[in-house]
Amino acid sequence: MEVEFTTLGERGQAVIPKSIREKMPAPKGTIFSIYLVDKDILVMKRIDKKKLLDDFKNLRVSIKNRLNEAEIVKEIKESRKK
């Protein structure tokens, strides 16, 4: 396992070292999910944008099959209040 170091910039940005980027295709605009394990550990995972969009489209179809348009609007309004 290769260990690299980076620093946090004043705007909260950290650069993924080139040696790591070369091993994991991550061009500009790549989406990552970030999970804070504890105050010292965070995990980043590259997200496949096409798969994510497909998952949301499938979710939308699934919801539409169970809820009518008025129910969907009602659920959205209720969740925005929270």
C-alpha positions in Angstrom: 0.0 0.0 0.0 1.4 3.4 -1.0 1.1 6.2 1.4 1.1 9.8 0.2 0.6 13.1 1.9 -1.4 16.2 1.1 -2.3 19.4 2.9 -5.6 21.2 3.4 -5.9 24.6 1.7 -7.5 27.7 3.1 -10.8 26.9 1.4 -10.8 23.3 2.7 -9.6 21.7 -0.4 -7.1 18.8 -0.5 -5.3 17.7 -3.6 -5.2 14.0 -4.4 -1.5 13.3 -5.2 -0.7 12.6 -8.8 0.7 9.1 -8.1 -2.7 8.1 -6.7 -4.7 9.8 -9.5 -2.7 7.9 -12.1 -3.7 4.6 -10.5 -7.4 5.6 -10.2 -8.9 7.3 -13.2 -10.3 10.6 -11.8 -10.3 13.4 -14.3 -11.5 16.9 -13.5 -15.1 16.8 -12.4 -15.0 13.3 -10.9 -17.6 13.0 -8.1 -16.6 11.5 -4.8 -18.6 10.5 -1.7 -16.8 11.3 1.6 -17.5 9.6 4.9 -16.1 10.7 8.2 -15.3 7.6 10.2 -14.1 9.6 13.2 -12.3 12.9 13.9 -9.1 11.6 12.3 -10.3 9.3 9.5 -12.3 10.0 6.4 -12.9 7.7 3.4 -13.4 8.9 -0.2 -15.0 6.8 -2.9 -15.2 7.6 -6.5 -18.8 7.7 -7.8 -19.7 6.6 -11.3 -21.9 9.5 -12.4 -23.7 7.5 -15.1 -24.6 4.7 -12.7 -25.7 7.2 -10.1 -28.1 8.9 -12.6 -29.4 5.5 -13.7 -30.0 4.6 -10.0 -32.0 7.8 -9.5 -34.0 7.3 -12.7 -34.9 3.7 -11.5 -35.8 5.1 -8.0 -38.1 7.7 -9.6 -39.8 5.0 -11.6 -40.2 2.8 -8.5 -41.7 5.7 -6.5 -44.1 6.7 -9.3 -45.3 3.1 -9.4 -46.2 3.3 -5.6 -47.2 7.0 -5.2 -49.3 9.3 -7.3 -48.2 12.8 -8.3 -50.1 14.5 -5.4 -48.5 12.1 -2.8 -45.0 12.7 -4.2 -45.5 16.5 -3.9 -46.9 16.1 -0.3 -43.9 14.0 0.7 -41.5 16.5 -0.8 -43.2 19.4 1.1 -43.1 17.5 4.4 -39.4 16.6 4.1 -38.5 20.2 3.2 -40.2 21.3 6.5 -37.8 19.1 8.4 
